[in-house]
């Protein structure tokens, strides 16, 4: 069985202060190009993965066994991975991929939301969970008791995309490093209210009307406001070491920001403009001595894809026959 996941681009948190009783509230969008994981039952646990991916897989297998007595003898191979701690949601996507694979192999009728609870995901937001489950643009309703609810989900326009820049810089905070930050962040009620206003009467109408210019303007404003919540922890509205790249994105794209703790930064673009902007970005990075990957972030409006062995073989045979 093969599971393909999206990547998750984090577009911000609304209210760390829990002004009205719910903390955080995350915005995100699912992008193509996440994990590809093969999982089958075996006679022992065998994991073909690099670095922290191995630990995440083992953790997911053991959590599923504790909850559903599914055993631990699985052969798991990571064929394609999301880079760790760059702001693209690697841990949630991989752990849900493994849990989903086990659930399907054992014929368990379990929702993605329930799997997320078993895995301990969603403590600071549900954008990664709902990107995996449903794809598209998602907003959760904040953390109160348990998993934050999905309150909005919309297909992201296929003609829109993101210019992703992933610089070779210090990784973003991992889950252990961010725990004291997320537990201690107070945030500002006035900032949370402005973010909420911009989301409800700016971002969402523009998305529904497919108005890329207005959507980008509100996205940039929201990103700067979100940065105010976390200024004490990252030295400013954004990481100081990505400022030059954000200057470029602010000039060349419809809207820009930093995904989670970075270092990935992004700019909203029209898909057809990528080749031109890719060349301009590489020239800019070279002029400023910045080493980075530049990628096209295409929307994923379907969420994770699960392919059974028989279906996979049928597709392979058809492709060879064609």
CORNOR-V503064 format. One record per backbone hydrogen bond with DSSP energy under -1.0 kcal/mol. CO is the residue of the C=O (numbers start at 0). NH is the residue of the N-H. If there is no record, write none. Layout:
BEGIN
CO&NH + CO&NH
END
This chain:
BEGIN
0&38 + 1&306 + 2&36 + 3&304 + 4&33 + 6&30 + 8&28 + 11&26 + 14&17 + 14&23 + 17&20 + 22&142 + 23&14 + 24&13 + 25&139 + 26&10 + 27&137 + 28&8 + 29&299 + 30&6 + 34&4 + 35&78 + 35&79 + 36&2 + 37&76 + 39&74 + 45&75 + 47&77 + 49&52 + 50&53 + 51&55 + 52&56 + 53&57 + 54&58 + 55&59 + 56&60 + 57&61 + 58&62 + 59&63 + 60&64 + 61&65 + 62&66 + 63&67 + 64&68 + 71&73 + 72&41 + 73&45 + 74&39 + 75&47 + 76&37 + 79&35 + 84&171 + 85&263 + 87&7 + 88&92 + 89&93 + 90&94 + 91&95 + 92&96 + 93&97 + 94&98 + 95&99 + 96&100 + 97&101 + 98&102 + 99&103 + 100&104 + 101&105 + 102&107 + 103&106 + 107&109 + 110&114 + 111&115 + 112&116 + 113&117 + 114&118 + 115&120 + 125&129 + 126&130 + 127&131 + 128&132 + 129&133 + 130&134 + 131&303 + 135&29 + 136&153 + 137&27 + 138&150 + 138&151 + 142&22 + 148&140 + 151&138 + 153&136 + 156&159 + 158&270 + 160&268 + 161&296 + 162&266 + 163&294 + 164&264 + 165&292 + 166&168 + 173&177 + 177&181 + 178&182 + 179&183 + 180&184 + 187&191 + 188&192 + 189&193 + 190&194 + 191&195 + 192&196 + 193&197 + 194&198 + 195&199 + 196&200 + 197&202 + 198&203 + 201&205 + 202&206 + 203&207 + 204&208 + 205&210 + 210&214 + 211&215 + 212&216 + 213&217 + 214&218 + 215&219 + 216&220 + 217&221 + 218&222 + 219&223 + 220&224 + 221&225 + 222&226 + 229&232 + 229&233 + 230&234 + 238&241 + 239&242 + 241&245 + 242&246 + 243&247 + 244&248 + 245&249 + 246&250 + 247&251 + 248&252 + 254&267 + 256&265 + 258&261 + 263&258 + 264&164 + 265&256 + 266&162 + 267&253 + 268&160 + 269&272 + 270&273 + 272&276 + 273&277 + 274&278 + 275&279 + 276&280 + 277&281 + 278&282 + 279&283 + 280&284 + 281&285 + 282&286 + 283&287 + 284&289 + 285&288 + 290&167 + 292&165 + 294&163 + 296&161 + 297&31 + 299&135 + 304&3 + 306&1 + 307&311 + 308&312 + 309&313 + 310&314 + 311&315 + 312&316 + 313&317 + 314&318 + 315&319 + 316&320 + 317&321
END
